[in-house]
Amino acid sequence: MSDSANSNTMQSRSNIFRILASLIVPMLFLGIVFFADFSMQKQFLTLFSNANAQSIFQGLYWGINGLVLFALIYTMVSVQRNKGERTPLSNFLIGFAFSVILCKILLLPFLLFHSIAGFFTSIPIFLYAGGGLIGLLFLSMMHGVTAGKYNYAVSNHTLHFEDLPAAFDGFKIAQITDIHSGSFDSKKSVEKGVDLLNEQDADIIVFTGDLVNVNYDEIKPYQAIFSKLKAPSGVYSVLGNHDYSHLIRAEIPKNNYLPFFREEHRKTGFQLLANEHVYLEKNGERIALCGVENWGDPPFPQLGDLNRTLQNSKQDDFRVLLSHDPSHWKAKILPHEAKFHLTLSGHTHAMQFAIDFLGIKWSPVQYKYKEWMGMYEQANQYLYVNRGFGFIGFPGRVGTPPEISVFELKKK
């Protein structure tokens, strides 16, 4: 047999194995899920002694499973048909499906403990505890899907600096971040957030990146809304990691993409700062507003350039820096010879799931990012990580309402 024939045979076998793997792996996964589901409903069925109650429970249990399957199929078809545009129904269904699946996964340890405890007691304490806690989690997640994602909250912060120019005593900066316009499903709700931001009467408004999810067509339906943002000293923005996704899907020269981004941000009402600074002047004094391109830990782009940003600036400037990813702060900003008095970031969303109550501050995202929500201070320099204005992935927010942060600068 010739070498070419051998090569074709091997290629054919490789294709067959690839096809089989693509079929077997999902089927195996679905089999495991079905087995876990069957075991789960069987254990909870023991909580009911009445046959009618058992029948009702089984009907509800498998009915919910059917709704999850429908939600996944409908969402995929709907998003494909609408070219990625979200609707209230598609967001609700994917949020419902995600919530059910996550809650079932978190129930598994309780079922394991219930099985072990069965050797020592007949009281199904772990079933009751797991059912109660996971039930509360499910209700919280569904509230986040239906109401929490547009429940905009304002956080106010006063910061004192000895070297703040006197003319800027009382200067107010309002920040939003992570709009993620491709996830929105309600212009009216977004407009409510924009109106609330304008009501803060800030001297300047800043946006710290991630205008879109993957494509700049996503922002077009909302450009007129965000263009309503007004502030005496202007409305400025920087790029986030998601903004660069558009470059992969569009015919834009990789070495000349900024003109495109500047124009899209201009249409949205923002003046883009990309490794550059502008001076804000008041009564003959000034502060430097600096903005860098995205800089984050791999695999995110590391295009932020502090040295370039500071070109033609003065060493003793008072600086406010816009940098999307908070990991930039300790990696590059704090070690830099120039002092950045206040850095404003976003990116983490507080994972859209957090506990911030009675002094308890926790989110799974803290195991990835040390600075993930709120104010941080080191070496007389401040970092603030905003929770975000929009949402991505899970179409909701639990314990982390979308945020408008307002900073009043005061001279000591």
C-alpha positions in Angstrom: 0.0 0.0 0.0 1.4 3.4 -0.9 2.3 6.1 1.6 -0.6 8.3 0.4 -3.0 5.4 0.9 -1.7 4.8 4.4 -2.0 8.4 5.2 -5.6 8.5 3.9 -6.5 5.5 6.0 -5.0 7.0 9.1 -6.8 10.2 8.4 -10.1 8.4 8.0 -9.6 6.5 11.2 -8.7 9.7 13.0 -11.9 11.3 11.7 -14.0 8.3 12.9 -12.5 8.5 16.4 -13.1 12.2 16.5 -16.7 11.7 15.5 -17.2 8.9 18.0 -15.6 11.0 20.8 -17.9 13.9 20.0 -20.8 11.6 20.4 -19.7 9.4 23.3 -18.5 12.2 25.6 -21.8 14.2 25.6 -23.8 10.9 25.9 -21.6 9.8 28.8 -22.1 13.2 30.4 -25.8 13.1 29.9 -25.9 9.6 31.4 -24.0 10.7 34.5 -26.4 13.7 34.9 -29.5 11.5 34.4 -28.2 8.9 37.0 -27.4 11.7 39.5 -30.8 13.2 38.8 -32.6 9.9 39.3 -30.7 9.3 42.6 -31.5 12.8 43.8 -35.2 12.6 43.2 -35.3 9.1 44.7 -33.7 10.3 47.9 -36.0 13.3 48.2 -38.9 11.0 47.5 -38.3 9.4 50.9 -39.4 12.6 52.6 -43.0 11.9 51.5 -45.1 9.1 53.0 -48.2 9.8 51.0 -48.4 8.3 47.5 -50.2 11.3 46.0 -47.5 13.6 47.4 -44.8 11.4 45.9 -46.6 11.6 42.5 -46.9 15.4 42.7 -43.2 15.7 43.6 -42.1 13.4 40.8 -44.2 15.4 38.3 -42.7 18.7 39.5 -39.2 17.3 39.6 -39.1 15.9 36.1 -41.3 18.8 34.8 -38.5 21.2 35.9 -35.9 19.1 34.2 -38.0 19.2 31.0 -38.2 23.0 31.3 -34.4 23.2 31.7 -33.9 21.2 28.5 -36.5 23.4 26.7 -34.7 26.6 28.1 -31.4 25.5 26.8 -32.7 24.6 23.3 -34.9 27.7 23.0 -32.0 30.0 24.1 -29.6 28.6 21.6 -32.1 28.8 18.7 -33.3 32.3 19.8 -29.8 33.8 20.2 -28.8 32.3 16.8 -31.9 33.6 15.1 -31.6 37.1 16.6 -27.8 37.2 15.7 -26.8 37.3 19.3 -29.3 39.8 20.5 -30.8 38.9 23.9 -34.5 39.1 24.8 -36.1 39.1 28.2 -37.4 35.6 27.7 -34.1 34.2 26.5 -32.3 35.8 29.4 -34.9 34.5 31.9 -34.7 30.9 30.5 -31.0 30.7 30.5 -30.9 32.2 34.0 -33.5 29.6 35.1 -31.6 26.7 33.6 -28.2 27.8 35.0 -29.8 28.3 38.5 -31.4 24.8 38.5 -28.2 23.1 37.3 -25.9 24.9 39.8 -28.3 24.2 42.7 -28.4 20.5 41.8 -24.6 20.4 41.7 -24.4 22.1 45.2 -27.0 19.6 46.5 -24.8 16.6 45.8 -22.6 16.9 48.9 -25.8 17.0 51.1 -27.0 13.8 49.5 -23.6 12.1 50.1 -23.7 13.2 53.8 -27.4 12.0 54.0 -26.3 8.6 52.7 -23.5 8.4 55.3 -25.7 9.7 58.1 -28.3 7.0 57.3 -26.1 4.4 59.0 -26.5 6.3 62.3 -29.9 8.0 62.2 -33.2 7.8 60.4 -33.7 11.6 60.6 -33.0 13.1 57.1 -31.3 16.2 58.5 -29.0 16.7 55.5 -31.9 16.5 53.1 -33.8 19.1 55.0 -30.8 21.3 55.4 -29.7 21.0 51.8 -33.2 21.5 50.5 -33.7 24.6 52.6 -30.3 26.2 51.8 -30.3 25.4 48.1 -33.9 26.5 47.9 -33.0 29.9 49.2 -30.1 30.1 46.8 -32.4 29.3 43.9 -34.8 32.0 44.9 -32.0 34.5 45.3 -30.6 33.6 41.8 -34.0 34.0 40.2 -34.5 37.4 41.9 -31.1 38.3 40.4 -32.3 37.3 37.0 -35.7 39.0 37.1 -34.9 42.2 39.1 -31.4 42.3 40.5 -29.5 42.8 37.2 -31.1 46.3 36.7 -31.3 47.3 40.4 -28.7 50.0 40.1 -27.1 51.2 43.4 -25.0 54.3 44.1 -21.9 54.0 46.3 -20.4 57.3 47.7 -16.8 57.7 48.7 -14.8 60.6 50.1 -11.0 60.6 49.7 -8.6 63.0 51.3 -5.2 64.0 49.7 -2.6 66.4 50.9 -1.4 67.2 47.4 -4.8 67.7 45.8 -4.8 71.1 44.0 -7.1 73.4 46.1 -9.3 74.2 43.1 -10.3 70.5 43.0 -11.4 70.3 46.6 -14.9 68.8 46.4 -14.4 67.6 42.8 -16.7 64.6 42.1 -15.9 61.7 39.8 -18.7 59.2 38.8 -17.6 55.8 37.6 -19.3 53.0 35.7 -17.7 49.9 34.2 -18.4 46.7 32.3 -21.5 47.7 30.4 -21.5 44.5 28.3 -24.2 45.8 26.0 -24.6 42.5 24.3 -26.3 41.1 27.4 -28.9 43.8 27.8 -32.6 43.0 27.1 -34.3 46.2 28.2 -33.6 49.7 26.9 -36.0 51.2 29.5 -34.0 49.6 32.4 -30.6 50.7 31.0 -32.0 54.3 30.6 -33.0 54.2 34.2 -29.4 53.5 35.2 -28.1 56.3 32.9 -30.6 58.8 34.4 -29.5 57.8 37.9 -25.9 58.4 36.9 -26.7 61.9 35.6 -28.5 62.6 38.8 -25.3 62.4 40.7 -24.2 65.8 39.3 -20.6 64.7 39.0 -17.9 67.0 37.6 -16.7 64.2 35.4 -18.0 60.7 34.4 -15.7 57.8 33.6 -16.2 54.4 32.1 -13.6 51.8 32.7 -14.0 49.3 29.9 -15.9 46.3 28.4 -18.4 48.2 26.3 -19.4 45.0 24.5 -19.2 41.2 24.9 -17.7 40.3 21.5 -19.0 42.6 18.8 -19.4 46.4 18.6 -22.7 46.0 16.8 -24.0 45.2 20.3 -23.7 48.8 21.5 -25.5 50.4 18.6 -29.0 50.0 20.0 -27.8 51.7 23.2 -25.6 54.5 21.9 -28.3 57.1 21.9 -29.0 56.2 25.6 -25.4 56.5 26.8 -24.9 59.6 24.7 -27.2 61.3 27.3 -24.5 61.2 29.9 -23.3 64.7 30.6 -20.7 66.2 33.0 -19.0 69.6 33.1 -15.5 68.2 32.7 -16.5 65.5 30.2 -17.2 61.8 29.8 -14.1 59.6 29.3 -13.5 55.9 28.7 -10.9 53.2 28.4 -10.9 49.7 26.8 -11.5 46.4 28.5 -10.5 42.9 27.6 -13.8 42.1 25.9 -13.5 45.1 23.6 -10.6 43.5 21.8 -12.8 40.5 20.9 -14.2 42.6 18.0 -10.8 42.6 16.3 -11.0 38.8 15.8 -14.3 39.1 14.1 -13.8 42.2 12.0 -11.6 43.3 9.2 -9.7 45.9 11.2 -5.9 46.1 10.9 -4.4 44.8 14.2 -1.8 47.5 14.2 -4.4 50.3 13.6 -7.5 49.5 15.5 -7.7 52.6 17.7 -9.4 54.9 15.2 -12.3 52.4 15.0 -12.6 52.2 18.8 -12.4 56.0 19.2 -15.2 56.5 16.7 -17.5 53.9 18.4 -16.8 55.4 21.8 -17.5 58.9 20.4 -20.9 57.7 19.1 -21.6 56.3 22.6 -20.8 59.7 24.1 -17.3 58.8 25.4 -13.9 60.2 24.8 -11.5 57.2 24.7 -8.2 57.4 26.4 -5.8 54.8 25.1 -2.4 55.0 26.8 -2.7 58.8 27.1 -3.7 61.5 29.5 -5.7 64.7 29.5 -5.5 67.6 31.9 -8.6 68.7 33.7 -8.3 72.4 34.5 -10.0 74.5 37.1 -9.2 78.0 38.4 -5.7 77.9 37.0 -4.9 74.5 38.5 -5.1 71.0 37.0 -5.1 67.3 37.6 -4.1 64.6 35.1 -6.8 62.0 34.0 -4.9 59.0 32.6 -6.3 56.1 30.7 -4.6 52.9 29.6 -5.5 50.1 27.3 -6.3 46.8 28.9 -3.6 45.2 31.0 -4.4 41.9 32.7 -2.9 38.6 33.6 -2.8 36.1 30.7 -4.7 35.3 28.6 -6.0 38.9 28.7 -4.3 41.6 26.6 -1.4 43.4 28.2 -1.5 46.6 26.1 -1.6 49.1 28.9 1.6 51.3 28.8 2.1 53.6 31.8 5.2 55.2 30.4 3.5 56.2 27.1 0.5 57.4 29.1 2.7 59.8 31.1 4.5 61.3 28.1 4.7 65.1 28.3 3.3 65.1 31.9 4.9 66.5 35.0 6.3 64.4 37.8 4.3 66.2 40.5 0.9 65.9 38.8 -2.1 64.7 40.8 -3.2 61.7 38.8 -6.4 59.7 38.4 -5.9 56.5 36.4 -8.5 54.5 34.5 -7.4 50.9 34.1 -9.9 48.1 33.4 -8.3 45.2 35.2 -7.4 45.5 38.9 -4.5 43.0 38.6 -2.7 45.9 36.9 -2.5 47.8 40.2 -0.1 45.6 42.1 1.7 44.3 39.0 2.6 47.6 37.3 0.9 50.7 38.9 2.2 50.5 42.5 5.8 49.7 41.4 5.9 52.6 38.9 8.0 55.6 39.8 5.1 57.9 39.2 2.4 58.2 41.8 -1.2 57.4 40.7 -3.3 58.8 43.5 -6.5 57.0 42.5 -7.0 54.1 40.2 -10.5 53.1 39.0 -11.1 49.6 37.7 -13.8 47.0 37.1 -13.5 43.6 35.3 -14.4 41.3 38.1 -18.1 42.0 38.4 -17.7 40.6 41.9 -18.5 37.5 39.8 -22.2 38.8 39.9 -22.4 36.6 43.0 -21.2 37.8 46.4 -22.0 38.3 50.1 -21.5 41.8 51.4 -23.4 41.9 54.7 -22.6 42.7 58.3 -18.9 43.0 57.6 -18.8 39.7 55.7 -17.3 40.2 52.2 -17.0 37.1 50.1 -17.2 35.9 46.5 -15.7 33.0 44.6 -13.9 35.5 42.4 -11.6 36.5 45.4 -9.7 33.3 44.8 -8.7 34.6 41.4 -8.4 38.4 42.1 -7.0 39.7 45.4 -8.6 43.1 44.7 -12.1 42.2 43.5 -14.6 44.7 44.9 -14.5 48.0 46.7 -11.7 50.2 48.0 -8.1 49.3 48.5 -5.2 51.4 49.8 -1.4 51.0 49.7 1.4 53.5 49.9 -1.0 56.4 50.0 -2.5 55.2 46.6 -6.0 54.0 46.2 -7.7 51.4 44.0 -11.4 51.1 43.6 -13.0 48.1 41.9 -16.5 48.8 40.7 -19.0 45.9 40.5 -20.0 46.8 37.0 -23.0 48.3 35.3 -24.0 45.3 33.2 -23.7 41.5 33.3 -22.3 38.7 31.2 -22.8 34.9 31.1 -25.3 34.4 34.0 -28.0 37.0 33.2 -28.4 38.2 36.7 -26.8 39.5 39.9 -26.9 38.0 43.4 -25.7 40.1 46.3 -23.9 42.4 43.8 -26.2 45.1 42.4 -25.0 47.0 39.4 -23.0 49.9 40.6 -22.5 53.6 40.1 -19.6 54.7 42.2 -19.1 58.4 43.1 -15.8 59.8 44.5 -15.5 63.2 46.1 -11.9 64.4 46.3 -11.1 66.5 49.4 -7.9 68.4 50.3 -6.4 67.6 53.7 
